[in-house]
Amino acid sequence: MSTVVDEKDLEIIKLLEKNARIPLTRISEKIGMSDVAIRKRLKRLEEIGVIKAYKLALDHTKLGYRARALIGFNVEASRLLEVVRALAENPDVKFVAITSGDHMVIADCWAKDNAELEKFVNELKTKYGVKDLMPSLVLEVIKE
């Protein structure tokens, strides 16, 4: 199966980035292809891993989360996978990545309030021995 992405695929992707729920008929109108051809292209893009998921973009404040932080930290190399797997299982951690640069791990954490966020940060320190922990409170999201 070809892993080449052409201009039509990129047009489809751009439309889906704006609205993942756009109807196939609307995509076909904008691109000038049949909805059957669009469906086949989407299936191929999913199969080759270009499209990994269709997700919701949520407003954390409207869901009752009053605190949100991007947290960068380091951890003993021997515990790295244990820690990132545990974070990935936490429903209040919306993003976790192993990174290079200033921190080994970056996580996007949502909390009901600052006290809950502080409890989460303290748990990272005590339970997992994280160090060099640098939480940055999210004041306003401009683009996600």
C-alpha positions as CSV (number, residue, x, y, z in Angstrom):
1,M,0.0,0.0,0.0
2,S,1.4,3.4,-1.0
3,T,2.4,5.8,1.8
4,V,2.6,8.7,-0.5
5,V,0.4,11.6,0.4
6,D,-0.6,13.8,-2.6
7,E,-2.1,17.3,-3.0
8,K,-5.7,16.0,-2.8
9,D,-4.9,14.1,0.4
10,L,-3.5,17.3,1.9
11,E,-6.6,19.2,0.9
12,I,-8.7,16.6,2.7
13,I,-6.5,16.8,5.7
14,K,-6.7,20.6,5.9
15,L,-10.5,20.4,5.8
16,L,-10.6,17.8,8.5
17,E,-8.2,19.8,10.7
18,K,-10.7,22.7,10.7
19,N,-13.6,20.4,11.3
20,A,-13.2,16.6,11.8
21,R,-17.0,16.2,11.5
22,I,-17.3,17.7,8.1
23,P,-19.6,15.6,5.9
24,L,-17.9,13.6,3.1
25,T,-20.3,15.3,0.6
26,R,-19.0,18.7,1.7
27,I,-15.4,17.6,1.3
28,S,-16.2,16.2,-2.2
29,E,-17.9,19.6,-3.2
30,K,-14.9,21.6,-2.0
31,I,-12.3,19.3,-3.6
32,G,-14.2,18.2,-6.7
33,M,-14.1,14.5,-6.1
34,S,-16.9,12.0,-5.5
35,D,-17.7,11.1,-1.9
36,V,-16.8,7.5,-2.7
37,A,-13.3,8.6,-3.7
38,I,-13.0,10.7,-0.5
39,R,-14.0,7.7,1.6
40,K,-11.4,5.6,-0.1
41,R,-8.7,8.2,0.5
42,L,-9.7,8.6,4.1
43,K,-9.5,4.8,4.6
44,R,-6.1,4.7,3.1
45,L,-4.9,7.7,5.2
46,E,-6.1,5.9,8.3
47,E,-4.5,2.5,7.3
48,I,-1.1,4.1,6.6
49,G,-1.2,6.0,9.9
50,V,-1.4,9.5,8.6
51,I,-4.8,9.9,10.3
52,K,-4.4,8.4,13.7
53,A,-7.7,9.5,15.4
54,Y,-10.6,11.9,15.2
55,K,-10.8,13.8,18.5
56,L,-12.8,16.4,20.4
57,A,-11.4,19.7,21.3
58,L,-12.7,20.6,24.7
59,D,-12.9,23.8,26.8
60,H,-11.6,22.7,30.1
61,T,-13.3,25.6,32.0
62,K,-16.7,24.6,30.8
63,L,-16.2,21.1,32.1
64,G,-15.4,22.4,35.6
65,Y,-11.6,22.4,35.4
66,R,-10.5,25.7,36.8
67,A,-6.7,24.9,36.7
68,R,-4.7,23.7,33.8
69,A,-0.9,23.4,33.6
70,L,1.8,22.3,31.2
71,I,4.2,20.5,33.4
72,G,7.8,19.8,32.4
73,F,10.0,17.6,34.6
74,N,12.8,15.1,34.7
75,V,12.8,11.6,36.2
76,E,15.3,8.9,36.8
77,A,15.9,7.2,33.4
78,S,15.1,3.8,34.9
79,R,11.6,5.0,35.9
80,L,10.8,7.0,32.7
81,L,8.5,4.5,31.1
82,E,6.7,3.7,34.3
83,V,6.0,7.4,34.9
84,V,4.8,8.3,31.4
85,R,2.6,5.2,31.3
86,A,1.0,6.1,34.7
87,L,0.4,9.7,33.4
88,A,-1.1,8.3,30.2
89,E,-3.6,6.3,32.3
90,N,-4.7,9.4,34.3
91,P,-7.9,10.9,32.7
92,D,-6.9,14.4,33.9
93,V,-3.6,14.2,31.9
94,K,-4.7,15.2,28.4
95,F,-1.2,15.0,26.8
96,V,2.1,13.4,27.8
97,A,5.3,13.2,25.7
98,I,8.9,12.2,26.2
99,T,10.9,15.2,25.0
100,S,14.4,16.5,24.5
101,G,15.6,19.8,25.8
102,D,14.9,21.3,29.2
103,H,12.7,18.4,30.4
104,M,12.4,14.7,29.8
105,V,8.6,14.8,30.0
106,I,5.9,17.3,29.2
107,A,2.4,16.8,30.4
108,D,-0.9,18.8,30.0
109,C,-2.8,18.4,33.3
110,W,-6.3,19.5,34.1
111,A,-7.5,20.0,37.7
112,K,-10.7,21.2,39.3
113,D,-8.8,23.9,41.2
114,N,-5.3,25.0,42.2
115,A,-5.4,22.8,45.3
116,E,-6.0,19.7,43.2
117,L,-3.3,20.7,40.8
118,E,-0.9,21.2,43.8
119,K,-1.8,17.7,45.1
120,F,-1.1,16.2,41.7
121,V,2.3,18.0,41.5
122,N,3.2,16.8,45.0
123,E,2.2,13.2,44.1
124,L,4.5,13.4,41.1
125,K,7.4,14.3,43.4
126,T,6.7,11.8,46.1
127,K,5.4,8.8,44.2
128,Y,7.6,9.0,41.2
129,G,10.6,10.9,42.4
130,V,10.3,13.5,39.6
131,K,12.7,16.4,39.8
132,D,13.2,19.8,38.2
133,L,9.5,20.1,38.0
134,M,8.3,23.3,36.3
135,P,4.5,23.7,36.0
136,S,3.3,26.6,33.8
137,L,-0.3,27.6,34.4
138,V,-2.4,27.9,31.3
139,L,-4.0,31.3,31.4
140,E,-5.6,31.3,28.0
141,V,-5.5,29.0,25.0
142,I,-5.1,30.8,21.7
143,K,-4.8,27.8,19.4
144,E,-5.0,24.0,20.0
